[in-house]
Amino acid sequence: MKSSKPLSLKARAIALLAQREHSVSELRRKLLRMEQERLRKDEAATKEFGSGLASDEQDNPERSAETVEALLAWLQAQSYLSEARFVESRLHARAARFGAGRIKQELAQHGLSLDAEHLERLKNSELDRARGVWERKFGAIGPPSAGKTPNQSHEALAAARAKQTRFLLQRGFAPELIRQLLRALEQEEAEGKDAAQE
């Protein structure tokens, strides 16, 4: 039975990019790890079979880095790898669940930032997105004052508001926007009660 030849570094890079978009720094990290693993296996095989034919690549880790950098440049030139597409895909995947702060932080970890157009688009939809996130998590509970009874303490209401605020902060929404959202929710609840009493 014939063993299959391992995929080349280029084929593996293209396979990774076919699964999802990657940033240059993320793909570089993965490819370097793959190349180092391949070199370790080659070195182990060389020692096991005693061929004594160590390659220059095994002796020179910088050559592996150069190989990866050349491959990254080729992938970008052929439009397999695009940081603009990565930013778009990250925005598409994250915008419904996270605020602009969290999205900017994730992109910064990849060495990227949002351009003015994307930032404006996020800013314009931030309150609606925060409301959507809040509704998915707390919609059944209602705003912090929902279901308030005369005996319910101010501390209990403050604790509910703090819990909701912490959750939205962790999702990357700005504190002022969270205050604005919670005030609007409480106002809507009060208007709903007034309308029900009429």
C-alpha positions as CSV (number, residue, x, y, z in Angstrom):
1,M,0.0,0.0,0.0
2,K,1.4,3.3,-1.1
3,S,1.5,6.1,1.6
4,S,0.2,9.5,0.4
5,K,2.6,12.3,0.1
6,P,2.1,15.1,2.6
7,L,0.6,18.3,1.3
8,S,3.0,21.1,0.4
9,L,3.0,24.2,2.6
10,K,1.2,26.1,-0.2
11,A,-1.5,23.5,-0.4
12,R,-2.0,23.6,3.3
13,A,-2.2,27.4,3.3
14,I,-4.8,27.4,0.6
15,A,-6.8,24.7,2.5
16,L,-6.7,26.9,5.6
17,L,-7.9,29.9,3.6
18,A,-10.7,27.8,2.0
19,Q,-12.1,27.1,5.4
20,R,-12.2,30.8,6.4
21,E,-10.5,34.2,6.0
22,H,-7.2,34.6,8.0
23,S,-5.2,37.7,8.8
24,V,-1.6,37.7,7.6
25,S,-0.2,37.4,11.2
26,E,-2.6,34.5,12.0
27,L,-1.7,32.6,8.8
28,R,2.0,33.3,9.4
29,R,1.8,31.8,12.9
30,K,0.1,28.6,11.6
31,L,2.4,28.1,8.6
32,L,5.5,28.6,10.7
33,R,4.2,26.0,13.2
34,M,3.5,23.6,10.3
35,E,6.9,24.2,8.8
36,Q,8.7,23.6,12.1
37,E,6.7,20.4,12.6
38,R,7.7,19.2,9.1
39,L,11.3,20.0,9.8
40,R,11.2,18.1,13.1
41,K,9.7,15.0,11.3
42,D,12.3,15.2,8.6
43,E,15.1,15.5,11.1
44,A,13.7,12.5,13.1
45,A,13.4,10.5,9.8
46,T,17.0,11.4,8.9
47,K,18.3,10.2,12.3
48,E,16.2,7.0,12.2
49,F,17.3,6.0,8.7
50,G,20.8,7.3,9.2
51,S,21.0,8.9,5.8
52,G,23.2,11.8,7.1
53,L,21.7,14.1,4.5
54,A,20.5,17.0,6.7
55,S,19.1,19.7,4.5
56,D,20.0,23.4,4.8
57,E,16.4,24.0,5.9
58,Q,17.0,21.8,8.9
59,D,20.2,23.7,9.8
60,N,18.7,27.1,9.2
61,P,15.3,28.0,10.8
62,E,15.5,31.5,9.2
63,R,15.1,29.8,5.8
64,S,11.7,28.4,7.1
65,A,10.7,31.9,8.0
66,E,11.8,33.2,4.6
67,T,9.8,30.4,2.9
68,V,6.7,31.3,4.8
69,E,7.1,35.0,4.1
70,A,7.5,34.3,0.4
71,L,4.4,32.1,0.4
72,L,2.4,34.9,2.2
73,A,3.5,37.4,-0.4
74,W,2.5,35.0,-3.2
75,L,-0.9,34.3,-1.5
76,Q,-1.6,38.1,-1.3
77,A,-0.5,38.7,-4.9
78,Q,-2.9,35.9,-6.0
79,S,-5.7,37.3,-3.8
80,Y,-6.0,34.2,-1.8
81,L,-5.1,36.2,1.3
82,S,-6.7,39.6,1.8
83,E,-6.7,41.6,5.0
84,A,-9.7,43.6,3.7
85,R,-11.7,40.4,3.3
86,F,-10.6,39.3,6.8
87,V,-11.9,42.6,8.3
88,E,-15.2,42.3,6.5
89,S,-15.6,38.6,7.5
90,R,-14.8,39.5,11.2
91,L,-17.3,42.3,11.1
92,H,-19.9,40.1,9.6
93,A,-19.4,37.4,12.2
94,R,-19.0,39.6,15.2
95,A,-21.2,42.6,14.8
96,A,-24.5,41.0,15.8
97,R,-23.0,39.8,19.1
98,F,-20.3,42.4,20.1
99,G,-19.8,46.1,20.4
100,A,-17.3,48.2,18.4
101,G,-14.8,48.1,21.3
102,R,-14.6,44.3,21.3
103,I,-14.4,44.2,17.5
104,K,-11.6,46.8,17.4
105,Q,-9.7,44.8,20.1
106,E,-10.0,41.6,18.2
107,L,-8.7,43.2,15.0
108,A,-5.9,44.9,16.9
109,Q,-4.8,41.4,18.1
110,H,-4.3,40.6,14.4
111,G,-2.4,43.9,13.8
112,L,-5.4,45.4,12.0
113,S,-7.8,48.3,12.5
114,L,-11.1,49.5,11.2
115,D,-11.2,52.1,8.5
116,A,-13.4,55.2,8.8
117,E,-16.2,53.7,6.8
118,H,-16.4,50.5,8.9
119,L,-16.1,52.5,12.1
120,E,-19.0,54.8,11.1
121,R,-21.1,51.8,10.1
122,L,-20.6,50.2,13.5
123,K,-21.2,53.4,15.3
124,N,-24.5,54.0,13.5
125,S,-25.8,50.5,14.4
126,E,-24.3,50.3,17.9
127,L,-27.5,51.1,19.9
128,D,-29.6,48.7,17.8
129,R,-27.0,45.9,18.1
130,A,-26.7,46.5,21.9
131,R,-30.5,46.2,22.2
132,G,-30.4,43.0,20.2
133,V,-27.7,41.5,22.4
134,W,-29.6,42.7,25.5
135,E,-32.9,41.2,24.3
136,R,-31.3,37.8,23.6
137,K,-29.8,37.6,27.1
138,F,-32.3,39.5,29.3
139,G,-35.5,39.9,27.2
140,A,-37.5,37.5,29.2
141,I,-36.5,39.2,32.4
142,G,-37.1,42.8,31.2
143,P,-35.4,46.0,32.1
144,P,-33.8,46.3,35.6
145,S,-37.1,47.8,37.0
146,A,-39.3,45.2,35.4
147,G,-41.7,43.6,37.8
148,K,-40.7,46.0,40.6
149,T,-42.9,45.5,43.6
150,P,-43.3,48.1,46.3
151,N,-41.3,45.9,48.7
152,Q,-38.4,45.4,46.2
153,S,-35.3,47.1,47.4
154,H,-33.3,49.7,45.6
155,E,-30.3,47.4,46.0
156,A,-32.0,44.6,44.1
157,L,-32.7,46.9,41.2
158,A,-29.2,48.3,41.3
159,A,-27.8,44.7,41.2
160,A,-29.9,43.8,38.2
161,R,-28.8,47.0,36.4
162,A,-25.1,46.2,37.3
163,K,-25.4,42.7,36.0
164,Q,-26.8,43.8,32.7
165,T,-24.2,46.6,32.4
166,R,-21.4,44.2,33.1
167,F,-22.6,41.8,30.5
168,L,-22.9,44.5,27.8
169,L,-19.4,45.9,28.8
170,Q,-17.9,42.5,28.4
171,R,-19.4,42.4,24.9
172,G,-17.6,45.6,24.0
173,F,-20.3,48.2,24.2
174,A,-19.4,51.7,25.5
175,P,-20.6,52.6,29.0
176,E,-22.5,55.7,27.8
177,L,-24.3,53.7,25.2
178,I,-25.3,51.1,27.8
179,R,-26.7,53.8,30.1
180,Q,-28.6,55.2,27.2
181,L,-30.0,51.7,26.3
182,L,-31.1,50.9,29.9
183,R,-32.7,54.3,30.3
184,A,-34.6,53.8,27.1
185,L,-35.7,50.3,28.2
186,E,-36.9,51.6,31.6
187,Q,-38.8,54.5,29.9
188,E,-40.5,52.1,27.4
189,E,-41.5,49.9,30.3
190,A,-43.0,52.9,32.2
191,E,-44.9,54.0,29.1
192,G,-46.2,50.5,28.7
193,K,-47.5,50.4,32.3
194,D,-49.1,53.9,31.9
195,A,-50.8,52.7,28.7
196,A,-52.0,49.5,30.4
197,Q,-53.5,51.6,33.3
198,E,-55.5,53.8,30.9
